[in-house]
Amino acid sequence: MVVPLAAGSAVDAAARIVAEKMSRDLGQAIVVENQPGAAGLIGAGTVAKAAPDGYTIGGFNDSIMTMVPNLTARMPWDILRDFTPVSLVATVEWGLVVPADAPAKSAADLIALAKRKPGELNYGSGGNGSPQHIAMALFASQAGVQMRHVPYKGATQAAMGVAGKEVDAAFQGIATVSSLVKAGKLRLIGVTTPKRMPQFPDVPTVSESGLPGFEFNSWFAMMAPAGTPTEITHRLAAEVQHALADPEVREKLAAVGLTPRGSTPEELGAATRAQLAKYGALMKAANITAE
C-alpha cells in the first residue's frame, strides 16, 4: 500500500491500523510504503503505473484525489481515468493548533490577532494543495484575514514547525498532532467537527469559538490502478469493511481522531466526482492557487 504522505501523518496512521487487520484476515502481508513529495503526486503516480492485479494499492487522502487536481491543469495522471476506486476507509477529523505558549487561546483570538497584523502571521501546511493549505486558506477567506502560507514537505513537518514556533498556526489532522498536544508541545484551540470531540471535550469547535459554520475534514481512501478487475476491488472493499467492523480497529482509529466509514467502490467513485466539483468551486471562490 503506497501512502504518498509522510510517516506520522493522519492517513499514514489510518493505513497502518487498517492494513494490519487486513493482513491478518487475508493471510497476505500488506506493506505500507511512504512516498511523500509534490503534494502526493509522486506516490500516487507509482500506483497509477503499477500492474492492475490488486497487489499494489494506494492509501490516499482527498487532497490527492480532489484538491490538487483542481490546482493545476498539468497533472501527471487523472484521478478518474488512471485509478479504480476501492473503498472510503475513514474520515480524518481536524483541529486548529498554535504553539503551546501562543497568545491565541481560541479561533476568535487567532482571527483578532490576524486582523491586527494583516499579512504578518504565517501558517504551515504539508505543501501546496495539501488539506492543511486548503483548510487554512478557506478559514482565512471566510474570516476576512490575510495570513502567509509556508509549505513544508509533509504534514508531520508542518506540525513540528508550529511546535518549534517557525509558524504561528496550522490546521492539522488530529491523528498527526494528538501526541504533541497531549505532550504540551502544541495547543489545540479548536476542532473542525460539527460537535466537540470526545477525545478533547474541553476544546471548542472552530464554529462555536470564532468562525460560525466552519467545518472541515478529509478522507482516507483506497484506490487501485485503472483496469484492476471488479472482483478484486470488491474483495478488497469487503476486507476493508470487515476490518472496520472490528472493535479494536475502530477504537484505534477513534483514538487518533479518525471516524471509520467504509464504502463500495461505486460509492467512492461517486463521492470522488462530487468532491472534485465541490472543491473546484470552493477553491475558485477563495482564489486558492498552486502558487
N, C-alpha and C positions, 0 to 999 in steps of 0.2 A: 504494500500500500504506500504509494508515494504521497507524502504530505508536502505541498510546496511552500511551507511556512517553517519558521524556526522552531527548534525543540523548546518546549515550555509554553508554547502558545496554547490558546484555548482549544483550537482544533487538534493540535498535537496531543493534548491531554485526552480529549474525547476519543481520538483514533486509537490510542494505546489501550484505553479501557475496553472499548468495544472489540478491538482486534484480538485481545487476549481471550475473551469469551468465545468469539467466533472460531478461533484457532482450536480451542478445546472441543467445540461442538463438531467442527468439520474434520478433525483429526489431521489437519493440514496447517502447518505453521504460517502465520501471516506476519511478515517482517515489515515494520513501519520504517520508511526511509525518508528523512527530511531533506528536501531540496529547495531551500529558500532562495529568494532573489527575484528582482524585477517584478515585485508585487504578485508573485506567484506564477508568472508567465513561464519561467524555466521549468519548474517541476510539472506544471500542467502539460507542457509540451512533451515531456517524457512519456506521460500517459497517452497523449494523443498519438504518438508514434509507436506505441507498444503493440504487440500482437493481440488481436481481439479474441483471446482464448480464456479470459477470466482469471488469468494468473497475475495480471497487473491491473490494479485499480487505483483510483485517486481518492484521497480524502481531502475534499475541497471546502473552502468557505465560500460564502455568497459573494465576497469581493471578487474572487477569481471568476465566478460564474456570471455575475450580473452587474458588477460595478466597473471593473477595469474595462470590459468590452464597450462601455459607454463613454470611456475617456479618450479613446483613440481609434481611428479607423485602420491603423497599421498593426493589427493583431496577427500574431504568427499562427493562430488557429481560431476556429469558430466554435463557440460553446455548443451551438445547436447542431452543427454539421459534423464536428470531429469527436464528439463524445456520445456515449449512450448512458442515460440515467440509470442508476441502480436504486438508491433509496435516500431520502432525507433521514438523517440519523438523530440529530438533536439541534435545538436552538441554543445559541450561546448568549447568556444574559450579560448585560454590560453595566459598567459603572464609570463615574467621573472621579478621577484621582488627582491629587496635588501632593507636593512634598509634605512630609509629616508635620513640619513646623510652619507651613504656609499660613498667611493671614486668612485665606478663604476657608470658611467652615461650611459653606453651602453653595449651591449653584447660584443663588442670588448674590452672594458675596463675590463670586468669580465674575459674574456679569457686571456688577458695580465697579469692580477693580478694572475690568477691561474698558469700561466706558470712561473711567478717569484717566486711563493711559491708552488711548486708541493706537493700535498697531505696535505697542511695546511688549505685551505679553506674547509668549510663544507656546506652542503645543506640539507634542511628539506624536508620531504615527509610525506604523510599520512600513511606510512607503507611499508614494503617490498612488491614489486609487484604493488604498487599503481601507478596511472598515473604520479604523481609527481616524483616518483622514476624513472620510465621508461623514462620520458621526459628528466630529467637531466642526466641520465646515457647515453642516446643517444647523448645529447648535448656534454657532456664531451668526449665521444668516438669520435665524429665527429670533435671536436675542438682539440683533441690530448692533453687533460689536465687531471689531476687527482684531484678529489675532494672527500671528505669523506661524506658518506651518514649517516644522522641522522633521523631515522624513528620516527615519532610521532604517536599518537593514531588516528589521523584523519587529514584531510586537513586543517580544521579551526585552530587546534592546531599548525600545521606546519606554517601557515601564521602568527600566533601570535608569533611563535618562531623567525621568521625573523624580525618582528616589534620590538621584545624585544632584538634583537641582539644576540640571542642564537646561531643562524646560519647565514651564510653570504649571502645566496641566496636561491631561490626556484622557480620552475615552479609551477604555480597555475592557476586554472580556474578563469577567470575574475570575474565570479559571486562571488567567495569566497573572492576576495581581493579588489573589486572596491570601497567599502566603506572605507577601510583602506587607499587606495591610495588617494581618494578624501579628507580624513581627514588629510593627510600629515604624516601618520604613516608608510607608505611604499612608496618606489619609484618604479614605473613601468618603466623598462628600455628597454623593447621590447615585442612585441606581436608575436605569432607564426602563425598568419594568413598569407595568400599569399600577402594581401594588408593591409594597415593601417586600424584600426577600426574607424568607425565614432565617437564612444564614446570617443576615445583618439587620435584625429587626429595628435597631436604633438609627439606621441610615435612611433618610427620607428618599423618596423618588425625586428625580430632577423636576418632574412635573409639579410636584407639591412644594418644591423648595426653590423655585426660581424661574422656571420656564413652563407654564401650564400647557399640557397637551403633548409635551416632548416625550417620545418613546423610541427605542431603538433596540434591535437585537440582530444577530446574524446566524447563519446556518453552519452546520457541519453536515455535508452530504457526500455520498459515494458515487463516483462516476467511473465508467469503463471506457475503453477506446471504442470509437464508432465501429459498428459491424459485429460487436460482441453478440452472440446468439441470445435470443429471448429466453431460452430455457436456463441459460447461465445467469443472466441478470435477475430473473425471477427467483432462482435458487439463492443467489447472494442476498437479495432483498428479504427473502424469508428467513435467512440466517440472521440478518440484522434485527428483524422483528423478534426472533427467538432470543437473541442476546439482550435486547431492550426489555424483555419481559422478566428477566432475572432480577430479583430484588437487590442483589449485591451490586450489579451493574448500575441500576437506577440510583442506588444510594451513592455510589462513587461519582456518578455524573452530577448529581444534585450537590454534592459536597464541593465541587469546583465550579458551580454556577451554570450548569447545563441542564436543560429540560429535555428528557427523552421524547422523541417524536415517532420516527418510523413512517414509511410510506411505500407504495408500489412504485415501480419505475415510471409508470404512466403519470402518477400524481406528481412525482418530482419533475418530470418533463413539463407538465402544465404550470407548476409553480415557477420553474425557471423562466419560462416565456413571460409569465405575468410580472415577475420581479425585474426582468430586463426592461420592460416597458415602464414600470413604476420608477426605477432608479434613473432611467433616461430622462423622464420628466422632472424628477426632483433635482437632479444634478444640473439640468439646464436652467431651472428656475433659480437655483442657488449659485449659478455661474461657477461650478466646480470643474476645473480642467486638470489635465495631467501636469501642467507646468507649475 
